[in-house]
Amino acid sequence: MTTAEEQRRYMLMALELARRAYGRTSPNPAVGAVIVRDGQVVGRGFHPKAGEPHAEIFALRDAAAAARGADVYVTLEPCSHHGRTGPCCDALIAAGVARVFVGVEDPNPLVSGRGIARLRAAGIAVKVGICAAECRHLIAPFARHVTSGRPLVTVKGAISLDGCIATAAGESQWISGPASRQHAHRQRGCVDAIMVGVGTVISDNPRLTARVDGGRDPLRVVVDSTLRIPADAVMLSQKSSAATVIATTELADPAALERLRAHAAVEVVVLPQRDRRVDLIALLEYLGQRQVQSVLVEGGATLNAALLDGGLIDRIMLYVAPMIIGNGQHLFAGAGARRLDECLRLAQVRSERFDDDIFIEGEVVSCSPD
């Protein structure tokens, strides 16, 4: 028998393996697996990308004959259906494993619970819920997409201690320090898309690339209702493995529309408008149809506020710098909450220090303190 502490330790190993491919498995989730026999890890595996074998298969290959009678720790319920690869349940059953410890059930309503039931029907003991919170956090983009058709939306910002993202004159470079910015670039490499409003493009002329070794550039998305994006914006001409999508409306200038569509690496999509702005729900649904599972929002206060008002934010990531700006520009525009029970609240909050900056991340759960 294994203790709860040992089970957690092995699942944390599986989570660490899964994180090696985090952000690179879309439209599949990141998954890790560890096989343990007689207190020794005999097999390890993770899902590297869509089309490749799943984590359990790599772990079974690593364990070989030692998998018979062993325990399997996997961060997500083993699949029971045929996709690009065969069912992992069948492979586990054929290998003769004794027990399977599952982090979380598959959130896909068409799949959830079927893999677990199939393993139990074959006489394999299954326990669910080891490191469940950590496993849910890992697959959050996949879960959001598979249940709603939209990507997970994370609002990211660098702020002062008094909550400003820029001075009153608009200066924002740099509030956070070099270590924070390096971490932020790594986060860009872990998402499918990065989104800004056209105001950010006009004021900052960002590249929106992941400038770290081995970094993968995400799809760039600019929300621009009337196509005000400057013709010399760097993202329109830079070399990148990812495209730039400009989301606009029928209010767009026809000449600008024709000019932008002439760019080989630029895609312009005309979406419905709401109050003369791009309908953000329509935009997220469009991105979901493109198999975009995660969006990192690095926009200004106006775009952030529109997402907030629409209830479209899933996660917040902030780099808090030890400075006071005073009368500056804040993370969200608008009037804000009038009462505390209307405030946005976060759960599963974690923090980390980068030199003098504090990084804070949390999941949006409700606007109620209860």
C-alpha positions in Angstrom: 0.0 0.0 0.0 1.2 3.5 -0.7 0.5 6.4 1.6 -1.3 9.6 0.6 2.1 11.4 0.9 3.7 9.0 -1.6 0.8 9.2 -4.0 1.1 13.0 -4.0 4.8 12.8 -4.5 4.4 10.6 -7.6 1.6 12.7 -9.0 3.8 15.8 -8.6 6.5 14.0 -10.7 3.9 13.4 -13.4 2.9 17.1 -13.3 6.5 18.2 -13.7 6.8 15.9 -16.8 3.5 17.4 -18.2 4.9 20.9 -17.8 7.7 20.2 -20.2 5.2 20.5 -23.1 2.9 23.1 -21.5 1.5 25.4 -24.2 2.7 23.1 -27.1 0.0 20.3 -27.1 -3.0 22.3 -28.4 -5.6 21.2 -29.2 -4.8 18.4 -26.7 -4.0 19.0 -23.0 -0.6 18.7 -21.4 -0.4 15.3 -19.6 2.3 13.5 -17.7 2.5 9.9 -16.4 4.7 8.0 -14.0 4.8 4.2 -13.5 5.9 2.9 -10.1 6.7 -0.7 -9.1 7.8 -1.8 -5.6 8.5 1.8 -4.6 10.7 2.5 -7.7 9.9 4.7 -10.7 10.2 2.5 -13.7 8.5 4.6 -16.4 8.1 8.2 -17.2 6.3 10.0 -20.1 4.5 13.1 -21.2 2.5 14.1 -24.3 4.8 16.3 -26.4 2.3 17.6 -29.1 -0.8 16.7 -30.9 -0.4 13.6 -33.1 2.2 12.1 -30.9 1.5 9.3 -28.5 0.0 10.2 -25.1 1.8 10.3 -21.9 0.8 6.8 -20.8 2.2 5.3 -23.9 5.6 6.9 -23.5 5.6 5.8 -19.8 4.7 2.2 -20.8 7.4 2.1 -23.4 9.9 3.4 -20.8 8.8 0.8 -18.2 8.5 -2.1 -20.7 7.9 -5.4 -18.8 8.2 -3.7 -15.4 4.8 -2.2 -16.0 3.0 -5.5 -15.2 1.6 -5.2 -11.7 2.8 -1.6 -11.3 1.0 1.6 -10.3 0.4 4.3 -12.9 0.1 8.0 -12.0 -1.4 10.2 -14.7 -2.5 13.8 -14.4 -5.6 13.3 -16.6 -8.0 10.5 -17.1 -6.7 8.0 -19.7 -8.5 8.3 -23.0 -10.9 5.5 -24.0 -11.6 6.6 -27.6 -9.8 6.5 -30.9 -8.3 9.8 -32.1 -5.0 10.2 -33.9 -3.8 7.5 -31.5 -5.4 4.5 -29.9 -7.1 4.4 -26.5 -4.6 4.6 -23.6 -7.0 2.5 -21.5 -6.5 -0.4 -23.8 -2.7 0.0 -23.6 -2.8 0.1 -19.8 -5.0 -3.0 -19.6 -2.8 -4.9 -22.1 0.3 -4.0 -20.0 -1.3 -5.6 -16.9 -1.0 -2.6 -14.6 -2.4 -3.1 -11.1 -3.7 0.4 -10.2 -4.2 3.8 -11.8 -4.1 7.0 -9.9 -5.7 9.9 -11.8 -5.3 13.6 -11.1 -8.6 14.7 -12.7 -11.4 13.4 -14.9 -11.4 14.5 -18.5 -13.5 17.7 -18.7 -14.8 16.8 -22.2 -18.4 15.9 -21.6 -18.3 13.4 -24.4 -15.4 11.5 -22.7 -15.5 12.3 -19.0 -15.5 9.2 -16.8 -15.5 6.6 -19.6 -11.8 5.9 -19.3 -12.1 5.4 -15.6 -15.1 3.1 -16.0 -13.3 1.1 -18.7 -10.2 0.5 -16.4 -12.4 -0.6 -13.5 -14.4 -2.9 -15.7 -11.1 -4.6 -16.6 -10.4 -5.2 -12.9 -7.9 -2.3 -12.4 -8.3 -0.2 -9.3 -8.6 3.5 -10.0 -8.3 6.4 -7.6 -9.2 9.9 -8.7 -8.3 13.3 -7.2 -4.6 13.2 -6.4 -3.2 16.8 -6.7 -6.5 17.7 -8.3 -6.1 21.5 -8.0 -2.7 21.4 -9.6 -3.9 19.1 -12.4 -6.9 21.3 -13.1 -4.7 24.4 -13.3 -2.5 22.5 -15.8 -5.4 21.6 -18.2 -7.4 24.9 -17.6 -7.0 26.1 -21.3 -8.1 22.7 -22.6 -11.0 22.5 -20.2 -12.2 26.0 -21.1 -12.0 25.3 -24.8 -13.6 21.8 -24.7 -16.6 23.0 -22.5 -17.3 26.4 -24.0 -15.6 26.6 -27.4 -13.7 29.6 -26.3 -10.1 30.0 -25.1 -9.0 30.6 -21.6 -8.4 34.4 -21.1 -5.6 35.6 -18.9 -5.1 39.3 -18.3 -1.5 40.1 -17.6 0.0 43.4 -16.5 2.9 45.1 -14.8 1.7 47.5 -12.1 3.0 49.8 -9.4 2.1 49.4 -5.8 -0.9 51.7 -6.3 -2.2 49.7 -9.2 -1.0 51.8 -12.2 0.1 50.4 -15.5 1.4 53.7 -16.8 1.9 57.3 -15.7 -0.7 60.0 -16.5 1.4 60.8 -19.6 1.3 57.2 -20.8 4.8 56.1 -19.9 5.0 52.4 -19.0 8.4 51.1 -20.0 9.6 49.9 -17.7 7.5 49.4 -14.6 8.7 45.8 -14.0 12.3 44.8 -13.8 14.4 42.6 -16.2 13.7 39.4 -14.4 10.0 39.9 -14.5 10.1 40.7 -18.2 12.1 37.6 -18.9 9.4 35.6 -17.1 6.7 37.3 -19.1 8.4 36.3 -22.3 8.4 32.7 -21.2 4.6 33.0 -20.5 4.1 34.2 -24.0 5.7 31.1 -25.3 3.2 29.0 -23.3 0.0 30.4 -24.9 -1.6 30.0 -28.2 -2.4 33.7 -28.7 -1.5 37.1 -27.3 -4.1 40.0 -27.5 -3.8 43.8 -27.4 -6.0 46.7 -28.3 -5.0 49.0 -31.1 -4.3 51.7 -28.6 -1.4 49.7 -27.2 -0.1 49.2 -30.7 -0.2 53.0 -31.4 1.4 53.9 -28.0 4.0 51.1 -27.6 4.5 49.6 -31.1 5.1 46.1 -29.5 6.5 43.1 -31.2 4.5 40.6 -29.1 7.0 37.8 -29.6 8.5 35.4 -27.1 12.1 36.5 -27.0 13.6 33.6 -25.0 15.8 30.7 -26.1 13.5 28.1 -27.7 10.5 30.4 -27.4 7.5 29.9 -29.6 5.8 33.0 -30.9 2.1 33.0 -30.2 -0.6 34.1 -32.7 -0.8 37.9 -32.3 -4.4 39.4 -32.1 -5.1 43.1 -32.4 -8.5 44.4 -31.5 -9.1 47.4 -33.9 -12.7 48.3 -34.6 -12.0 50.9 -37.3 -8.5 49.8 -38.4 -6.4 52.6 -36.9 -3.3 50.4 -36.7 -0.3 52.4 -38.2 1.0 51.2 -41.5 4.5 51.1 -40.0 3.6 49.0 -36.9 6.5 46.7 -36.3 4.4 43.6 -35.9 3.1 44.0 -39.5 6.6 43.5 -41.0 8.7 41.6 -38.4 10.0 38.1 -39.0 8.0 35.6 -37.0 6.7 32.0 -37.2 3.3 33.3 -36.1 0.7 35.3 -37.9 -0.9 38.6 -36.9 -4.7 38.6 -36.8 -6.5 42.0 -36.8 -10.1 41.8 -35.5 -12.2 44.6 -36.9 -15.8 45.5 -37.8 -17.8 46.8 -40.7 -16.9 50.3 -39.4 -13.3 49.8 -40.7 -11.9 52.1 -43.3 -12.1 50.2 -46.7 -8.7 51.6 -47.9 -7.0 50.4 -44.7 -8.8 47.0 -45.0 -7.4 46.5 -48.5 -3.9 47.7 -47.5 -3.7 45.3 -44.5 -5.0 42.3 -46.5 -2.0 42.8 -48.8 0.3 41.7 -46.0 1.2 38.1 -46.4 1.5 37.5 -42.6 -1.5 39.5 -41.7 -5.1 38.2 -41.5 -8.0 40.6 -41.1 -11.3 39.2 -39.8 -14.4 41.3 -39.8 -16.6 40.6 -36.8 -19.9 41.9 -35.4 -19.7 45.1 -33.5 -21.3 46.0 -30.2 -21.5 49.7 -29.2 -19.1 50.4 -32.2 -16.5 48.1 -30.8 -15.5 44.5 -31.8 -17.8 42.1 -30.1 -15.3 40.3 -27.8 -17.5 37.2 -27.4 -17.6 36.8 -31.2 -13.8 37.3 -31.3 -13.2 34.6 -28.6 -15.5 32.2 -30.4 -13.6 32.8 -33.7 -10.3 32.1 -31.9 -11.8 28.9 -30.4 -12.8 27.8 -33.9 -9.1 28.2 -34.8 -8.2 25.8 -32.0 -6.8 28.6 -29.9 -7.1 27.4 -26.3 -5.3 30.2 -24.4 -5.1 33.9 -24.9 -2.8 36.2 -22.9 -4.1 39.8 -22.9 -1.5 42.5 -22.7 -3.7 45.3 -23.6 -4.5 48.6 -21.9 -7.2 49.6 -19.5 -9.9 49.9 -22.2 -9.6 46.3 -23.5 -9.1 45.0 -20.0 -12.3 46.7 -18.8 -14.3 45.4 -21.7 -13.3 41.9 -20.9 -14.0 42.5 -17.2 -17.4 43.9 -17.9 -18.2 41.0 -20.2 -17.2 38.4 -17.6 -14.7 37.0 -20.0 -11.5 36.9 -17.8 -10.5 33.5 -16.4 -7.1 34.3 -14.9 -5.1 37.3 -13.7 -1.3 37.6 -13.8 0.4 40.7 -12.3 4.0 41.8 -11.8 3.9 44.3 -8.9 6.8 46.7 -8.8 7.9 48.6 -5.7 7.0 52.0 -6.9 4.3 54.6 -6.5 3.0 56.4 -9.6 0.1 58.4 -8.1 -2.2 59.9 -10.7 -1.5 57.3 -13.4 -3.4 55.0 -15.7 -4.9 51.9 -14.0 -5.2 48.3 -15.1 -8.9 48.6 -15.8 -10.8 51.7 -17.1 -14.3 52.6 -16.1 -16.1 53.4 -12.9 -15.3 50.1 -11.1 -17.2 48.4 -8.4 -19.3 50.5 -6.0 -19.5 47.8 -3.3 -17.1 45.2 -2.1 -19.5 42.4 -2.9 -19.3 43.5 -6.5 -15.5 43.2 -6.7 -13.7 40.6 -8.7 -12.1 37.9 -6.5 -9.4 35.4 -7.1 -8.8 31.8 -5.9 -5.8 29.5 -6.1 -3.6 32.5 -5.7 0.2 31.9 -5.9 3.1 34.3 -5.8 6.7 34.4 -6.7 9.5 37.0 -6.4 11.6 38.2 -9.3 14.3 40.5 -7.8 12.3 43.3 -6.2 9.0 42.6 -8.1 6.3 40.3 -6.8 4.4 38.1 -9.4 0.8 37.2 -8.4 -1.4 34.8 -10.3 -5.0 33.8 -9.5 -8.1 32.2 -11.0 -11.2 34.3 -11.3 -14.0 32.6 -9.4 -16.7 35.1 -8.5 -17.4 38.7 -7.6 -18.7 37.7 -4.1 -16.6 37.5 -1.0 -18.7 34.6 0.4 
